Amino acid sequence: MTDDARLQWLYDIECIKQLKARYCAFADQDYDPDGIASLFVEDGFWDGGPFGRHEGRAAIHAFFSGVSKVISFVDHYATNPLIEVDGDRATGRWDLWAPIVKEPEPIAAWIMGKYVDEYVRVGDGWMFRSLTLDVRALSPYDEGFARQRIADL
């Protein structure tokens, strides 16, 4: 690999990390639907497992427009990225841990899972082609994931 190719590879990976960080920041800002939808290509999709699959930027926007009424607090921690770049396409795997407060009760809970993302280069940057969340635990805070791995909150 040439020095230029190595620099491009590093730049692409950093851009993808920044894309994921923006996604988490928009989610932590009351699931900002404009912000989140802007990170996806027009025909992209968001698949949250038990939270549903939403295809196309408009459907992603519509879904996130109502999430903050159900989840009043969240703080996303997306860690351990494994990013593979292949030209103008890339994939990423991330671990997720997020404390949340679900309404209307309110109920404190934990979400743990694995993200599997597909990215495409658009101009000088990167966008989500898809974001898929494999929820490994959705547990009430007071019960913990040892007692109740997936709760019907």
For each residue, the residues with C-beta under 8 A, 3 or more apart:
1: 5 6 9
2: 5 6
3: 6 7
4: 7 8
5: 1 2 8 9
6: 1 2 3 9 10
7: 3 4 10 11
8: 4 5 11 12
9: 1 5 6 12 13 85
10: 6 7 13 14
11: 7 8 14 15
12: 8 9 15 16 85 90 121 126
13: 9 10 16 17 83 85
14: 10 11 17 18
15: 11 12 18 19 125 126
16: 12 13 19 20 81 83 85 90 92 119 126
17: 13 14 20 21 81 83
18: 14 15 21 22
19: 15 16 22 23 39 119 125 126 127 128
20: 16 17 23 24 78 81 92 94 115 117
21: 17 18 24 25 78
22: 18 19 25 26 35 39
23: 19 20 26 27 36 39 78 128 131
24: 20 21 27 28 76 77 78
25: 21 22 28 29 35
26: 22 23 29 31 32 35 36 39
27: 23 24 31 32 36 74 76
28: 24 25 74 75 76
29: 25 26 32 35
30: 68
31: 26 27 36 64 67 68 71 74
32: 26 27 29 35 36 64
33: 36 37 60 61 62 63 64 65
34: 37 38 61
35: 22 25 26 29 32 38 39
36: 23 26 27 31 32 33 39 40 46 60 61 64
37: 33 34 40 57 58 60 61 64
38: 34 35
39: 19 22 23 26 35 36 127 128
40: 36 37 44 45 46 57 60 127 128 129 131
41: 44 57 120 122 127 128 129
42: 56 57
43: 55 56 57
44: 40 41 55 56 57 60 127 128 129 130 131
45: 40 53 54 55 56 60 130 131
46: 36 40 53 54 60 63 128 130 131
47: 52 53 54 130 131 132 133
48: 51 52 53 133 135
49: 113 132 133 134 135
50: 135 138 150
51: 48 133 135
52: 47 48 63
53: 45 46 47 48
54: 45 46 47 59 60 62 63
55: 43 44 45 59
56: 42 43 44 45 59 60
57: 37 40 41 42 43 44 60 61
58: 37 61 62
59: 54 55 56 62 63
60: 33 36 37 40 44 45 46 54 56 57 63 64
61: 33 34 36 37 57 58 64 65
62: 33 54 58 59 65 66
63: 33 46 52 54 59 60 66 67
64: 31 32 33 36 37 60 61 67
65: 33 61 62
66: 62 63 69 70
67: 31 63 64 70 71
68: 30 31 71 72
69: 66 72 103
70: 66 67 102 103
71: 31 67 68 74 100 101 102 103
72: 68 69 101 102 103 106
73: 99 100 101
74: 27 28 31 71 98 99 100 101
75: 28 98 99
76: 24 27 28 96 98
77: 24 96 97 98
78: 20 21 23 24 81 94 95 96 115
79: 94 95 96 97
80: 93 94 95
81: 16 17 20 78 92 93 94
82: 92 93 94
83: 13 16 17 90 91 92
84: 90 91 92
85: 9 12 13 16 89 90
86: 89 90
87: 121
88: 120 121
89: 85 86 118 119 120 121 129
90: 12 16 83 84 85 86 118 119 120 121 126
91: 83 84 116 117 118 119
92: 16 20 81 82 83 84 115 116 117 119
93: 80 81 82 114 115 116 117
94: 20 78 79 80 81 82 114 115 117
95: 78 79 80 112 113 114 115
96: 76 77 78 79 111 112 113 114 115 133
97: 77 79 110 111 112
98: 74 75 76 77 110 111 112
99: 73 74 75 108 109 110 141
100: 71 73 74 108 109 110 111
101: 71 72 73 74 106 107 108 109
102: 70 71 72 105 106 107 109 153
103: 69 70 71 72 106
104:
105: 102
106: 72 101 102 103
107: 101 102 140 141 153
108: 99 100 101 140 141 142
109: 99 100 101 102 138 139 140 141 151 153
110: 97 98 99 100 137 138 139 141 144 145
111: 96 97 98 100 135 137 138
112: 95 96 97 98 135 136 137 145
113: 49 95 96 133 134 135 136 137
114: 93 94 95 96 133 134 136
115: 20 78 92 93 94 95 96 131 132 133 134
116: 91 92 93 132 134
117: 20 91 92 93 94 128 130 131 132
118: 89 90 91 128 129 130
119: 16 19 89 90 91 92 126 127 128 129
120: 41 88 89 90 126 127 129
121: 12 87 88 89 90 125 126
122: 41 125 126 127
123:
124:
125: 15 19 121 122
126: 12 15 16 19 90 119 120 121 122
127: 19 39 40 41 44 119 120 122
128: 19 23 39 40 41 44 46 117 118 119 131
129: 40 41 44 89 118 119 120
130: 44 45 46 47 117 118
131: 23 40 44 45 46 47 115 117 128
132: 47 49 115 116 117
133: 47 48 49 51 96 113 114 115
134: 49 113 114 115 116
135: 48 49 50 51 111 112 113 138 150
136: 112 113 114 149
137: 110 111 112 113 145 149 150
138: 50 109 110 111 135 149 150 151 153
139: 109 110 143 144 145 147 148 149 150 151
140: 107 108 109 143 144 148 151 153
141: 99 107 108 109 110 144
142: 108
143: 139 140 147 148 151
144: 110 139 140 141 147 148
145: 110 112 137 139 148 149
146:
147: 139 143 144
148: 139 140 143 144 145 151
149: 136 137 138 139 145
150: 50 135 137 138 139
151: 109 138 139 140 143 148
152:
153: 102 107 109 138 140
